[in-house]
Amino acid sequence: MNYFSSDFKLGILGGGQLGKMLLNDTRKFDIQTLVLDPSEEAPSRMSCNAFYRGNLNDFDTVYQFGKMCHVITIEIENVNLEALEKLEEEGHLVYPSPKTLRLIKNKGRQKDFYVENNIPTSKHQRFVDIKDLQNALDKDELDFPFVWKSAEGGYDGNGVKIVRSALDLYNLPEVECLAEALVPFKNELAVIVARNAKGDIKTYPVVEMEFHPEANQVEYVICPARIDKKVAEKARAVALNVSKAFNHVGLLAVEMFQTEDDEIVVNEVAPRPHNSGHYSIEASYTSQFENHIRAILNLPLGNTDSKVAGIMVNLVGEEGYTGQVVYENIEKIMAFDGVTPHIYGKRETRPFRKMGHVTIVNEDMAEARKIAEEVKNSIRVIS
Amino acid sequence: MNYFSSDFKLGILGGGQLGKMLLNDTRKFDIQTLVLDPSEEAPSRMSCNAFYRGNLNDFDTVYQFGKMCHVITIEIENVNLEALEKLEEEGHLVYPSPKTLRLIKNKGRQKDFYVENNIPTSKHQRFVDIKDLQNALDKDELDFPFVWKSAEGGYDGNGVKIVRSALDLYNLPEVECLAEALVPFKNELAVIVARNAKGDIKTYPVVEMEFHPEANQVEYVICPARIDKKVAEKARAVALNVSKAFNHVGLLAVEMFQTEDDEIVVNEVAPRPHNSGHYSIEASYTSQFENHIRAILNLPLGNTDSKVAGIMVNLVGEEGYTGQVVYENIEKIMAFDGVTPHIYGKRETRPFRKMGHVTIVNEDMAEARKIAEEVKNSIRVIS
């Protein structure tokens, strides 16, 4: 199929910042793109050939949108899967496959899948609701402490709670859930895997999330992770296996833990470009976004190696500020070496809203880390 | 001034591929952009906030367009300068300045400027027309051989002719012209200089144009140039002086020759992003396009160093093909290491039309050069 300056059409469900950055790389290939998003002010709106406003969870909306596209992909998982299934049946290429999206959607089923496929993951038990979980505790089939997770719908820390005693169960929502063993870990890692329909497969280097020493919040995504080479190789091997097990086409971001005894356990996956891969725009030979496009169009995958060390800092709205956004000290950080701000194009800031990110690249990781800290301490997202 | 996610508006005169790539970098800063171009199908059309179709040489069109913008820049020099002058008088920021555009427009005046500012350049004589030049020959005030240049309007090899005898004068157009000394040179080089209104100034590394051994055509733009370090330093110093002499704001691409005895002589300049800087998207810490934006918005300049070696190959329409473009073997070259195609988005190819370019990056220059040759020999722009 001829994708370049042709009548080929790629459809993207979701028009947020991931879509915006994905579209950026469609421009250099001159691929026609259609975007569906509920918001009139979606960051993706400007860089696509045609923008459609509509509900991503409505069968007809997604189905009619998909009918116009040769290949359909997503930048957000929460979309109408029945419509995607029907489109796939009718011969449209849908990547990631609706089957995988359905499997991933329920965290209990996702964990079962890892167990069935011999993918290392922490022990888990599934419960239809909190009463079911309570019963298991009563019968000593479940012990404190554990990690409670809502089976569906949680993200960015929502729907997850560490439960150390019965007190922590108080006020948990009445939804299907799971309990996972609380694994003491040294590091939170992620590996992005790119795989095309031919089965060509490549992993990006392992990245490390560095947390704020007090607040339990990721401060920096660091590539490559400052970990032992053998652990890194193990993490990449595990991630490869996860992508193969799903028979995945496109990007798969595999989040995992490095345990105290240097084992790798898979936490969860995202079947699309991922926050942990934003560093790749500046640091990698081929950005995660370009490789997602290459993968879903069954083109050869680009080199996933890094040219230089990369660190990513998220720009989130500061507490106490809501309204027309101002990026305080952005000019100051732009004077630092190897610093590129990415402003997503949301006019209104509010507390903790993801407004952009900043990438810091440098030949020398220690230097990059130093500059990243200056960036973090300088810039403020206020109104 | 706050440029990021604000009401600030940047206007760009011209909507070709340079504008398209420039706009790409405005997206990550979320800067509002307006584009004026005569073609309904301008490559820039998709990535700007507002597209206006109009004649770039019409006073009213350019003036009315400029009135809507806080800062105005160009991606093509051939625009109505009177309108830009009036806009500048009225307080709009116009970069490059209309004064510089006027000075550069006439190659005779441009050469005079170099002489006045002690910038090394080949000897030249100006003539009002070809008869005036003929008189100089008759009076022995001019000798063969020399390079004839049309004073205005020529580009990409048009309006330039090597004149070795009276026979070569036959059929030259009746226009203002100049005769330049024919300087034997080893290499054709270029240096891009970025300078902001504060006067911060940085040069990119020297690039080298490698010509086809038989056809007199640039095949590869190579960064860094494979030349002696001292010559490279001299070239960068000369380019810095040229930018300062113009008091230039924005990018200035300085084209020059390395003579047989390792002198640097300036040939001509382009006051904007330039074909010789396309490699920078993949190879540099900061692309030429991002630095043009930083410069004209008086932001701190980004690092102009390279992460890796970069080679650029232009994709031009093959002779004998006109119509809906096909990029033959594009999938093949995408399988090579470090290869990124940039397709400009022109649907119709015709002989020698600039349709795109391909960048090859690699840690090792020799390896990049080998892959560049494979790219050049594989890809064909046909219909």
Chai-1 contact restraints between the chains, C-beta under 6 A:
chainA,res_idxA,chainB,res_idxB,connection_type,confidence,min_distance_angstrom,max_distance_angstrom,comment,restraint_id
A,F4,B,Y327,contact,1.0,0.0,6.0,A-B,restraint_1
A,F4,B,I343,contact,1.0,0.0,6.0,A-B,restraint_2
A,S5,B,V325,contact,1.0,0.0,6.0,A-B,restraint_3
A,S5,B,I343,contact,1.0,0.0,6.0,A-B,restraint_4
A,S5,B,R347,contact,1.0,0.0,6.0,A-B,restraint_5
A,K28,B,H342,contact,1.0,0.0,6.0,A-B,restraint_6
A,F29,B,I343,contact,1.0,0.0,6.0,A-B,restraint_7
A,D30,B,I343,contact,1.0,0.0,6.0,A-B,restraint_8
A,D30,B,G345,contact,1.0,0.0,6.0,A-B,restraint_9
A,Y285,B,G338,contact,1.0,0.0,6.0,A-B,restraint_10
A,L299,B,E331,contact,1.0,0.0,6.0,A-B,restraint_11
A,L299,B,M334,contact,1.0,0.0,6.0,A-B,restraint_12
A,P300,B,M334,contact,1.0,0.0,6.0,A-B,restraint_13
A,P300,B,A335,contact,1.0,0.0,6.0,A-B,restraint_14
A,N303,B,D337,contact,1.0,0.0,6.0,A-B,restraint_15
A,N303,B,G338,contact,1.0,0.0,6.0,A-B,restraint_16
A,K307,B,K307,contact,1.0,0.0,6.0,A-B,restraint_17
A,K307,B,V308,contact,1.0,0.0,6.0,A-B,restraint_18
A,V308,B,K307,contact,1.0,0.0,6.0,A-B,restraint_19
A,V325,B,S5,contact,1.0,0.0,6.0,A-B,restraint_20
A,Y327,B,F4,contact,1.0,0.0,6.0,A-B,restraint_21
A,E331,B,L299,contact,1.0,0.0,6.0,A-B,restraint_22
A,M334,B,L299,contact,1.0,0.0,6.0,A-B,restraint_23
A,M334,B,P300,contact,1.0,0.0,6.0,A-B,restraint_24
A,A335,B,P300,contact,1.0,0.0,6.0,A-B,restraint_25
A,D337,B,N303,contact,1.0,0.0,6.0,A-B,restraint_26
A,G338,B,Y285,contact,1.0,0.0,6.0,A-B,restraint_27
A,G338,B,N303,contact,1.0,0.0,6.0,A-B,restraint_28
A,H342,B,K28,contact,1.0,0.0,6.0,A-B,restraint_29
A,I343,B,F4,contact,1.0,0.0,6.0,A-B,restraint_30
A,I343,B,S5,contact,1.0,0.0,6.0,A-B,restraint_31
A,I343,B,F29,contact,1.0,0.0,6.0,A-B,restraint_32
A,I343,B,D30,contact,1.0,0.0,6.0,A-B,restraint_33
A,G345,B,D30,contact,1.0,0.0,6.0,A-B,restraint_34
A,R347,B,S5,contact,1.0,0.0,6.0,A-B,restraint_35
